[in-house]
Amino acid sequence: MENEQLKNRIAELEKELEETKEHLKRYTAPAYKKVYYETHKNEIKEKKKTYVPTEEQRKKWARQAYLNKKAKMKENENV
């Protein structure tokens, strides 16, 4: 009796998991973005090649990398 209840519960949870995955897929990887990329692939690649970050952005990125590295080292010391 209990065994069948557990099997039913597992089946319900697996169904819920699949529904949640489908729901997330709709928002994280919508088809229209793929279609847009396929039709504008060359334009997007050209924009990436010509993009040059500002000095302020570089400083911001470098600081964030430093803080991440510092936090990681601190975490390793505590472990």
N, C-alpha and C positions, 0 to 999 in steps of 0.2 A: 504494500500500500504506500508506504513512505517512499520507496524506490520510484514508483510511478509518478508521484508528486514531484520528486526532484527532477525526473526526466522532463516532465511538462514544464517545470520552471526553467530548466536549461533551454528548452526549445523556445519558450517565450523570450528569454533574454537574448538568444541568438537572433531571433526575428527583430527584436528591438534594435540590436546592434547594427544589423544590415540596413534597417530603415534610417538610423542615424547616419551611417556612412553615406548613404545615397543623398540624404539631406545636405550633409556637409560638402559632398562632391559638387552639388549644384552651386554652392556659393564660393568654393575655393578654386574650382577649375571649370568655369562656365564655357560652353562651346563657342559662344560668340567671340571670346578672346582669342581662341585658337584660329577661328576663321579670319579675324582681323589680322593676326600675325602672319598667316599664310598669304594674305593678299597684299600686305605692306611690309613684307620681310626685308626687302632691299632698303627701303626708306629707314626702317628701324636700325638696321646695321650701320647705315651711313651716319645717323644721329649719334650712335654709340661711339663711332670712330672720331667724330669731331667734337665730342663733349670734353670740356676741360673744366675740372672743378676749380672753384675760386680758392684763394689762399685761406679764407676764413673756414671754408668747408674742410680743407686739408688739416687745419689746426684742430678743428672739432673732431675729425676722424682719428687723428693721432692721439688726442687726449682720451677719447673713448677707448682706443686700443690699449693705451697705457693703464687706464683704470680697470679694464677687463683683465689685463695681465696681472696687475697688482692683486685684484680680488682672487684670481685663480691661485696665485702663489700663497696668499694668506689662507685660502681654503685647504691647500695641500699641507701647510704647516699644522693646521688644526686636526687634520685627519691622521 
